[in-house]
Each structure stands twice: as structure tokens, then as C-alpha cells.
Amino acid sequence: MFDDTYRTIAAPAEGIYKEKGSRFLAFAIHVTSEQEVKGHLERLRKEYFDARHHCYAYILGPYKDAYRANDDGEPSGTGGKPIHGQLLSLDLTNVLVVVVRYFGGIKLGVSGLINAYRTAARDALDHATIVERTIDRHYRVRFEYPLMNDVMRLLKEYDTPPRNQQFDMDCSLEFSIRQSLSIRIYDAFVQLRGVEIEEITANL
């Protein structure tokens, strides 16, 4: 059995770190696309327009295959990378963390910056509610009306509710199911004579 779960945050959270007059305001936000990341970055840059730096890191996708870390003018590796490291240490994905720095007039040095961005990011994540979600696969089923009971019985057996239902002489519906059960339910539908099933991409 392969792992079909991932960890993310349930809602936005904030944190703060202060060092030698500098303030580091951290924002942890649940995101599902790079477009969402861009929107949140633009919003925070407008809201905290007078801050010197807006460093950030994010990880996207249940397999964590999209990620980025940005230092936004800080010395290389002192802003985005420590933030990214906190996402990795908590095994999180679909999360953006932005740390906004107000400079206090005293330079912190490379090690000081790394510690500040890391600590601020961790404070925000420590205030977040971490949840475990399943990696799902999405399907569309087509069938004639007399097969309705067979289709619904199978969905009930796997405890997966239908959506986007269209009932006429030719019927269709969609459903999502966790990946570890997907092969079994797919095979069960294939064995129903007169039922067509296909995998689809769904934005849920």
C-alpha cells in the first residue's frame, strides 16, 4: 500500500520575530496554484508597501513537485531558503509562507538573517492548524438510466458521493476517491456492462 495522504494547513496563520530593531512578520497561507501564490504576494506587497523585503517560499502539489524560494534582495540563501526549510521540516505542501521585514537600522549578518527568517516562518506555522488530506483521483461515469441503481450502489459501497449529476435517458456523474481505492472502484465500474468510466481532471 502506497501513501496517498499529504499535510497542509487548514487556514491562514501569522507569526512574528524581532531582532535588533528589525521586525519580521510572517504569513502562512494555504494555496493550490502558482496563480494563487502570485495573488497573495501582490496583496501583501501592497499592504506592507513600506517594508524593505518580502521573502517567501512555497511548495505545491500532493507530491511536492513545484516549489520556490525567493530572497527578495536579502543576501543569497538567507531569506527564502530558511523559510522553505521550515515547510520541509513539517512535511507541508500547498503552503505559501511570506516573511515581511522592516529594517531596524542594525545589520544582522548572514547567520542572524537565516535565524530570523527561519524563526518567523516557524512561528506562523506553529500557529497554523495542520491537517492531513488524501490524494484523490477524479472520474466521470456515463450510463443509461436503467443502470442508475447499480451505479449508485457502487458509489455508496465506497462511501464516495456523486457530483455534477445529469439524469436523463443518458446519464452521467462525477466522483472523487482516494488514490489507494481508485483501482478497485475503477475495475468495479468497468465490470458493469453498459457503464463507461474515464479519469478526469477536477478542480475541487
C-alpha positions as CSV (number, residue, x, y, z in Angstrom):
1,M,0.0,0.0,0.0
2,F,1.4,3.4,-1.0
3,D,0.9,6.6,0.9
4,D,-1.9,8.7,-0.6
5,T,-2.0,11.5,2.0
6,Y,-0.3,14.8,2.4
7,R,-0.1,17.5,5.1
8,T,-1.2,21.1,4.6
9,I,-2.6,24.0,6.7
10,A,-6.4,24.5,7.2
11,A,-6.4,28.3,7.4
12,P,-4.1,31.3,7.2
13,A,-1.8,31.9,10.2
14,E,0.6,34.6,11.3
15,G,3.9,34.9,13.3
16,I,6.5,37.5,14.3
17,Y,10.1,37.7,15.2
18,K,12.0,40.7,16.4
19,E,15.8,41.2,16.4
20,K,17.9,44.4,17.0
21,G,15.0,46.7,15.9
22,S,14.1,44.7,12.8
23,R,10.6,43.1,12.7
24,F,9.8,40.0,10.7
25,L,6.1,39.5,10.1
26,A,5.3,36.0,8.8
27,F,2.2,34.9,6.9
28,A,1.4,31.2,6.2
29,I,-1.3,30.7,3.6
30,H,-2.9,27.7,2.0
31,V,-2.5,27.8,-1.8
32,T,-3.1,25.3,-4.6
33,S,-1.6,27.0,-7.6
34,E,1.1,29.4,-8.7
35,Q,-1.6,31.9,-9.7
36,E,-2.8,31.9,-6.1
37,V,0.7,32.4,-4.9
38,K,1.1,35.4,-7.2
39,G,-2.1,37.0,-6.0
40,H,-1.2,36.7,-2.3
41,L,2.3,38.1,-2.9
42,E,0.8,41.1,-4.7
43,R,-1.7,41.7,-1.9
44,L,1.0,41.5,0.8
45,R,3.3,43.8,-1.1
46,K,0.6,46.4,-1.4
47,E,-0.5,46.1,2.2
48,Y,3.1,46.2,3.5
49,F,4.5,48.5,0.8
50,D,6.8,50.3,3.2
51,A,8.7,47.1,4.2
52,R,12.2,46.6,2.8
53,H,11.9,42.9,1.9
54,H,9.1,40.3,1.2
55,C,10.9,37.0,1.3
56,Y,8.9,33.8,0.6
57,A,8.8,30.2,-0.2
58,Y,6.1,27.8,-1.3
59,I,5.6,24.1,-2.0
60,L,2.7,22.9,-4.2
61,G,1.1,19.6,-5.1
62,P,0.5,16.4,-3.2
63,Y,3.8,15.1,-4.5
64,K,5.6,18.5,-3.6
65,D,6.8,18.7,-7.2
66,A,6.5,22.5,-7.5
67,Y,8.4,24.8,-5.1
68,R,10.3,28.1,-5.0
69,A,12.3,30.2,-2.5
70,N,12.9,33.9,-3.0
71,D,15.3,36.2,-1.0
72,D,13.8,39.4,-2.4
73,G,17.1,41.3,-2.1
74,E,18.4,39.8,1.0
75,P,21.8,38.0,0.7
76,S,21.5,34.8,-1.2
77,G,20.1,31.9,0.8
78,T,19.3,34.0,3.9
79,G,15.5,34.5,3.3
80,G,13.7,32.2,1.1
81,K,15.8,29.1,1.8
82,P,15.3,29.1,5.6
83,I,11.5,29.6,5.1
84,H,11.5,26.7,2.6
85,G,13.4,24.6,5.2
86,Q,10.5,25.1,7.7
87,L,8.0,23.8,5.2
88,L,10.2,20.8,4.5
89,S,10.8,20.1,8.2
90,L,7.0,20.0,8.8
91,D,6.4,18.0,5.6
92,L,3.9,20.5,4.3
93,T,2.6,21.2,0.8
94,N,0.1,23.6,-0.8
95,V,1.5,26.3,1.6
96,L,3.0,29.7,0.9
97,V,4.9,31.5,3.7
98,V,5.8,35.1,3.2
99,V,8.1,36.9,5.7
100,V,7.9,40.7,5.6
101,R,10.9,42.6,7.1
102,Y,11.0,46.0,8.5
103,F,14.7,47.0,8.8
104,G,15.6,48.3,12.3
105,G,18.9,50.0,11.3
106,I,21.3,47.4,12.6
107,K,22.5,44.7,10.2
108,L,22.0,41.1,11.4
109,G,24.7,39.4,9.3
110,V,24.1,36.2,7.3
111,S,23.6,33.9,10.3
112,G,21.3,36.4,12.0
113,L,19.1,36.8,8.9
114,I,18.9,33.0,8.5
115,N,17.8,32.6,12.1
116,A,15.3,35.5,11.8
117,Y,13.5,34.3,8.7
118,R,13.5,30.7,9.9
119,T,12.1,31.6,13.3
120,A,9.5,33.9,11.9
121,A,8.3,31.3,9.4
122,R,8.2,28.6,12.1
123,D,6.2,30.9,14.4
124,A,3.5,31.4,11.7
125,L,3.4,27.6,11.0
126,D,3.2,26.8,14.7
127,H,0.1,29.0,14.9
128,A,-1.5,27.1,11.9
129,T,-3.7,24.1,12.1
130,I,-2.0,21.3,10.2
131,V,-4.4,18.8,8.5
132,E,-3.9,15.6,6.6
133,R,-5.7,15.3,3.3
134,T,-6.0,12.4,0.8
135,I,-4.6,12.4,-2.7
136,D,-7.7,11.9,-4.8
137,R,-8.4,10.7,-8.3
138,H,-11.5,12.0,-10.2
139,Y,-13.8,10.1,-12.6
140,R,-16.7,10.7,-14.9
141,V,-19.2,7.8,-15.3
142,R,-21.7,7.6,-18.2
143,F,-24.6,5.1,-18.3
144,E,-28.2,4.6,-19.3
145,Y,-31.0,5.4,-16.8
146,P,-31.9,1.7,-16.0
147,L,-28.3,1.2,-14.6
148,M,-28.8,4.0,-12.1
149,N,-29.3,1.7,-9.1
150,D,-26.1,-0.3,-9.9
151,V,-24.0,2.9,-10.2
152,M,-25.4,4.4,-7.0
153,R,-24.9,1.2,-5.1
154,L,-21.3,1.0,-6.1
155,L,-20.7,4.7,-5.0
156,K,-22.4,4.0,-1.7
157,E,-20.2,0.9,-1.2
158,Y,-17.1,3.1,-1.5
159,D,-18.6,5.9,0.5
160,T,-18.0,8.5,-2.3
161,P,-20.8,11.0,-3.1
162,P,-21.6,11.8,-6.7
163,R,-21.5,15.4,-8.1
164,N,-22.3,17.1,-11.4
165,Q,-25.1,14.7,-11.9
166,Q,-27.1,14.7,-15.1
167,F,-30.1,12.3,-15.2
168,D,-31.9,11.6,-18.5
169,M,-32.1,8.6,-20.7
170,D,-28.3,9.0,-21.0
171,C,-26.9,9.8,-17.5
172,S,-23.6,11.0,-16.2
173,L,-22.0,11.9,-12.9
174,E,-18.6,12.6,-11.5
175,F,-16.9,11.5,-8.3
176,S,-13.6,11.6,-6.4
177,I,-12.0,8.8,-4.4
178,R,-8.7,8.5,-2.6
179,Q,-5.9,7.1,-4.7
180,S,-5.4,3.9,-2.8
181,L,-9.0,2.8,-3.6
182,S,-9.1,4.2,-7.1
183,I,-8.0,1.0,-9.0
184,R,-10.6,-1.1,-7.1
185,I,-13.6,1.2,-7.9
186,Y,-12.4,1.7,-11.5
187,D,-12.3,-2.0,-12.1
188,A,-15.7,-2.5,-10.5
189,F,-17.2,0.1,-12.8
190,V,-15.5,-1.5,-15.8
191,Q,-17.2,-4.8,-15.0
192,L,-20.7,-3.1,-15.1
193,R,-22.0,-3.8,-18.5
194,G,-23.2,-0.6,-20.2
195,V,-21.2,1.7,-18.0
196,E,-18.3,3.9,-19.3
197,I,-15.8,5.4,-16.9
198,E,-13.0,7.8,-17.6
199,E,-10.5,9.7,-15.4
200,I,-10.8,13.5,-15.5
201,T,-9.0,16.5,-14.1
202,A,-11.1,18.2,-11.4
203,N,-10.6,21.5,-9.5
204,L,-12.1,20.8,-6.1
